[in-house]
Amino acid sequence: MTAHSVVQRAARLGHGRGAPWVRRAWTALIASLAVVGGRGLGKLLVGENIIPVTLFGWMFYLGTIVMNPLLGLLLWISTAPYARFFYLDLVSGQKGIPDGIPDLTLTRMCALGLVALLTAQVATGQRRLVRFNLLDWAMIAFLVATLPSLPLHYRGMTKAVVLMTEGWVIPILIYFFAKNLVRTRAQRRLFVAVLVFIALHLAVIALHESLTGDIWFYPGDRLATYSRSLHRLIGLLGSASTFGTTFAMLFPFVAWAAFEVKNSALKLILFVIMNAVALSIFFTYNRASYLGFAWALLVLLPLYPRARRYLLPIVLVGVVIVALQWNSLQSSAVVAERIKAQGPVEYRAEVLHKVWPLIFKSPILGRGFDNFSYIYEREALGHLELSPVYYFPHNTFIYVWFSSGLLALIPFVGIHLLVVWNCWQLYRHPRPDRGVEKGLAACMLAAWGAYLMQSLVTDTIFAYYVTMTFFFLAGGVLGARSQRRLSDEESRLITESALGW
């Protein structure tokens, strides 16, 4: 007897005279299984051996990917930051894992799983890839152009390949995953719903930490204060700039969902989430995040008419309040200790002054992948021995140029320019058949600006989740430009097939 027939027989019994007893029996069985399973899982979690927990987690994620690649991708992206806190990452030398073995993280496992599945589907004719465009080729050209700099890494090629994979390869793969899996109007609505969910759970963590000082998911190696009076957000994502940039990129999509939804109760909930995200950006005390948020507002107000209806009054009230309270605001800790802080500006100015002679020793091919700190100490600062402090250019474009030369910088700049071009083309020629109206195209343009602001003052290759989120957004929105137009019936059939309805 198959499992399906057992379920059918149980369902038939549930409508007969013994229905109450059958329901009670099923309830008791499920409760017993939950108690036994929960007890067993609890023992594993508090025990020394975490590998069974990790394997179970991997099976769950990879099983979801195999059964439904779109839902697997959405599950992975929305929960990726929690992996290391729930034993889903096997890191060499930690939790009894022997030294020397390669780190096996949830992100790497999910990326490999999706690559293997989509490759098999394409090879067997079950799936056709969305046609390539200039943005896709720019991403591929950037990755290829970076390869010659990898063997020059001062700590060995293996370290360079790992950083390259985490920082650039996986986010670009996520772009292609989203582009090929988010295809219809219904799937794009689900995509936006997941973005709202990500913004919500990150905002809960950020606001809780900011208001209580209690850190959830503490990474263990980060300083929790910015200055004498201000707390630095470090829970889960590990950095206030990572929090701030992620919030600034997600805010437009949360706002779009709030403005477009028809249900009054859901609209109220989305407005609460939108304001929680905006408040969370404030508590990052990160100037680049503030600028990214300002860029998002400046893009949404002129390009998205519904945003003007809701956001313009709030922005005008905020401007008036700031103008009236300017004198007191200037003496506040936020302005005095963070917005007016000169130390970070002076450091970046010093780096910009000293880095050009180092770059122009090899401007075409670069000085070696991720070699900035090593070379900067030796040649710019004159250190005979490397110090424990790791020096950064704090500018992603300089980082790319220094590491891999103009050979990689040109396609990297091309990626940014082509994102803007595709946003603008989608704004001028929206794809409602694919679920991308003008407002959603404007949201993507706003998210790009937030990512760019942070890229100009930090090295986003090390902010894995920020870069993953940006390329996820680009694939989920801009992929509509490369997809052929569908009839309503075709869109319905694709959605039902992809979501398993």
N, C-alpha and C positions, 0 to 999 in steps of 0.2 A: 504493500500500500504506500503510495507516494505521500509526501508532506502536503501536497495540494489537496488530495482526496481527504486526508485527515481533517484539514481545515474546513472543507466543504461539508463533511459529515457533522463536524462540531457546529457549524452554522445552522444546519438543518435541525439538529437537536435543540439549538437555542430558540427555535420558534415553536417547539412542541410543549407537551404538558410538563416535561421535566426542565423547562427553561431556567427557572430560578436556581435549581440545584446545579445545572451545567454551568451557569454563570459563576456561581460561588466556587465550583471546583476549579474553573479556569483562573479565577482571581487568586485562589489559594496557591495554585501551581506557579503562577507568575510571581506572586509575592515571595514564595519559597526560593525560586530561582534568583530573584533579585537580592534576597538576603544572603544566599550562598555566594553568588557572584560578587556582591559588594564586600563580603567578608574576605573572600580570596583576593580581590583587588586591593583591599586595604592592607592585607599582609604583605603583598608585593610592594606597595608604595612605601611602607615603613621598613621594609627589609633592606638588606645590603645589595641584593642582586636586582638590578633595575632592568636587565635585558629583557625579561618576559614582558614587562610593561611597555618597553620600547617596541618590541616586535608586535605586540597587540595594536599599539597605536599606528605603526606603519601599515599593518594589514588593514586597519580601518580606513586610513586615508587612501592607500593604493586600491583597496576594494571599491571605494567610492569613485575613484578615477576610472577604473575599468568599467564599472556599471554605467557611469554617466560622467564623461570627462569635463563637461561644463560645471556640474555641481562639485566635482572634485577640485577643479581650479578655484572656484569661489570659496570652498571650505578651506583650502590651503592658504589663500591670500588673506582671508579674514582672521585666521588664527595663527599665522606663522610666528608672530612675536612671542607666543606663549610656549613654543616648542621646547626651549631649553629649561623651562621651569616645570614641565610635566614629563620629563625624562624621555622626550621624543628625539633628542639629539644625543648621539654617542660620541663623546669628545675624548680624544686620547689623553690618558693620565687622570681622568676624573671618574668618580663613582665606580672605582674598581676596573675601569677600562684600561688594558695594558698600554704602556707608552709605545709610540712608534707606528701604531696602526692609523690609517687615514680616518679623519673625522667623518662620521656618517650622520648627517643632519636631516631633519624632516624636509627642509627645502630642497636639498640635493636629491633625496629619494623621490619627492613629488615631481621635480623637474625631469628626472630620468624616466619616471613612470609615464608622464604625459608625452615625452619625446618618443618612447618606445611604442605607446599605444597609437598615437597619431601617425607615426611612420608606418606601422603595420596596416592601419586603415587605408592610408594612401596607396601603399603597395598592393593591397588586395582590391582596390577600387571601391571601397566602402565610403571614402571621403575624397572630395576634391579640395585642394588648397585654394584659398582666395588668391587672386592674381597679385603678383608683386607690383609695387610702385616705387617711386624714387626714394621715399622714406625707408622702405624695407632694404633697398640696395645700399643706402647710406649707412644703415646699421651694420649690415654685413661687411661693408668696406671698412668701417671703423674697427671691427673685431679683427679682420685680416691684417689691417695696417698696424695693429698693436703687437702682433705675434713676433716680429723681429726684435722687439725690446725685451721680451721675456727672458731669454738666456742671460741677459746682462744684469739681472737683479743681484744685488750684493749678497743676499742670503740664499741664493740658489734658485734654479728655475722652478722647483716644486712649489716654493712659497709664492712665487710670482703667478704661477698657474692657478693656485688656490684663490688668491686675491682677485685675479682677473675673472675667474669663474663666478665668485660670489658677487663681485662688484658690477660686472658688465654683462657677462654671458647669460646668467640666469634672468636678470631683468629684461634683456632683449628677447630671450625665449618666452618670457611671460607676455611680452607684446604680441608675439606671433600666436601664442596660445589664445589670448583674448580675441585677437583679430579673426581667428578661424572658428572659435567656439561661440562667440557672442554675435549672432547672425540676424536674428529677427527682432521685431518690435517688442514682443513679450520677453525675450531673453535680455534685451537691453534694459527693460524695466527691472528685471531681476538683478541685473548687474548694478543698477543704481541703488536698489534696495540693499544689496550687500555693502555698497559704499556707505550708506546711512548707518548700517549696523556697525561697520568698522569705526566710523566717527563716534557713534554712541559709546561703545565700550572703551575706546581710548579716552573720551571725554570724562567718563565716570572715574577712570583711574587718575587722570590728571587733576580733576577737581577735588577728589578725595585727598590726594597727596598735598595739594596746594592749601586746602582749608584746614586739614588736620595735622599735617606734617608726618603722617604715618605713611611709609613707603610700601606699596604693594609690588611684588615681583622685583625686589632689589637686585641689581646685577652684581653687587658686591665689590666693585672696584671704582666707584664714582664718588666724587665729592658732592655733598648734598646742599652746598651753599654757593650762591653767586657772589655775595658780598655780605657785609655785616648784617643787613636787614632782610635780604631776599633769599628765598629758598629756590634751589635749582631742581627742576623736574628731572628725575632720573629713573623712576620706576618703569619697568617693562622695556621701554625703548632705549633707556640709558642716557638720553640726552635731551635737553630742552629744545635745541634746534631741530632735532628729529621730530619731536612732538609738534613743534610749531609749524614746520613745513608740511607735515602730513595733514594737520588741521587746516592750514591755509589752502592746500590742494583739494581737500574734501568739502570744505565749506560751500563752494558754489554748487556742488551736486546735492548736498543736503538742502540748500536753499531752493534749488530747482524742484526737488521733490515736494517741498512744502508749498511752493507756489502753484504747482501743477495738479496736485491731488484734489479730488472733488469732495471726498468724505470729510465732514467737518471735524469729527473726533480725531481722525488720523492727521488732518492738517494741523490741529492744535499740538498733537504729540510731536510732529515734525518741526513745528516752530520752537518748541521747547528744546529739542535736540540742536537745532540751528543756533539758538542763543547759548546753549551749553558749549558748543564748539567755539563760538566767538569769545566767550569768557575764558575758555581754556587757552586760546591763543594769547590773551592778555597775561595769563599766569605763567607763560613761558619766559617772559621778560627778555625775549630774543628779538633784536632789532630787525634782522632779515625776515623773520616771520611776520613782524608787524608790517614791513614793506610789502611782503607777499600778500598779506590780507588786504592792504590798501590797494594793491594792484587788482586783486580780485573784485573789489567793490568798483573800482574805476572802469573795469571791463564790463561788469554786469549792468551797471546803471545805464550806460548809453546803448548797449547792444541787446539787452533783454528787457523789453517793455514791462513785463510783470514784476521784474525786480524793482523798477522805479516805484511802483505802487506801494510796495512793502518796505523796501530798504531806504528809499530816499528820505522819508520822514525821520527814520531812525538816525541816519547819517547826519541830517541837518540838526536834529536835536543834540547829537553828540558833539558836533562842531561848536554849537552855541555854548554848551556846558564847558567844553575845553577853553573856549575864549573867555568866558566869565571867570573861570577858576584857574587861569593860566599862572598867576603869581603863586598860588598855593601849590599848584602841580609842579612847578619848577623846584620846589623845595622837598618834594616827596622822594621817597627812596627809589621808586621806579625810575624817575627821571634823573635824579642826582647820581645814583649808583649804577644804573644800567644804560639808559639812553645817552647820557653824557659821558659814559666811561671812555677814556682815551687809550687805555692800555691795549685793547685789541686792535684799535685803529693804528696805533703807533707800530705795533708788531707787523701788521700787514704792509704798512708803508715801508718799513725797513726791508721786508722780504722783497717787495716790488723793486726797491732800489738795488738790491744785491743779486737778484736772480737773473737779470738779463745777460750779464757776461757768462754765466754758467750755461744758459740756454743756447747762446750763440756759438758755443764751442761745438755743438752738433745740432743745429736747428732743424734739419730735415728728418733724421732718424731718432733723435732724442738721446738722453743720457742713460737709458735703461729703466725698465718698468719699476716704479715705486722706489727709485733711488734718490729721491729728493733729499730726505733727511741725511743720508750718508754723505752725499756730495756737498750739500749745503754746509754741514759741520766742517768738513775737511777743507773746502775751497773758499767758502765765504766767511766762516767764523775762525778758521785756522786751528781747529781742535785736532790735536794729534791722536787722541783716543775718543771713541764715541761716548757721549754722555747718556745717562738713562732717559733724558728728555728726548722725545721724538718730535722733530720739527716738521711742520706742514706748511705748504704754500697758502693754504686757506683760500684757494681759488681753483675750482675744478678745471677750468680751461688752461691755467698755467700748469696744473698737475699733469694734464694730458700732454701738453706741449713738451714739458720737461721730460716726461717719461718716454714718449713715443714719437716726438717730433711733429713737424707739420704733416707728415704722412698720415698720422692719426687725427691731428687737430682739425684738418680741413673737413673730413667726413663727420667729425664730432660736432663741429659748428653747423655743418649741413643738416644734421639730425634736428637741431633746434630750429633752424630756419624752415625746414620742411614741415615740422610740426605746426608752426605758425601758418604756413601756406595752406596746409590741409585744413586747419581750423577755419581759416578765412573762406576757403572754397566751400566747406560744408555750411558755413554761415550764409554765404550767398546762394548756394544751391543745396538746401537741406534734403535729407532723405527720410521723410516721414514713413515710407514703407519699411525702413530699417529701424525706426524709432529714434532718429536723430533729427530734431527740429533745431531752429536757430538758437533757442535757449541753451540746448545741450552743447552745441558747438561753441557758444560763448563761454560756457562753464569750462570746457577743455582749454580754451585760450587763457582763461583766468588761472587754471591749475598750472599751465606751463609757466606763466609769469612767476607764480609762487616758487616753483622749482628752480627757475633761473635765478631769482634773488638769492636763494641759498647757495646755488652753485657758484656765485660770484664771490662769496665770502667764506665758504667751507669746501672741503673735499668730499663731495657727495658719494664717491666710490666707497667710502667707509660707512656711509649711512645706508646700509643695505635695504632696510624696509622703505625708506623714502624713495630710493631709486626703483625698487620693485613696484611701489604704488604708482609712481609716475608712468612707467611703461605699461602697467596694467590699465591705467586710465587711457593712455594713448591708443592701445590696442582695442579697448572696448568701445571707444567713441570713433576714432579716425578710421577704424577698419571698415566702417560703413561706406566710405568713399570707394573702396576697391571691390565691393560686392555688387553683383548685378541686381537689377530691380526685380522684385518678387510680386506676384499677385497675392491677394489676401489668402487664397486657398493654399498656395505654396508656403506662405509664411506660417499658416496654422499647422500644416503637416510637418514642417521642419521643427517647429517649436514642440509639438507633441512628441515627435521622435526623440529630440534632444533631451527633453525633461522627463521622458518616460511616462507620459500621461496616457 
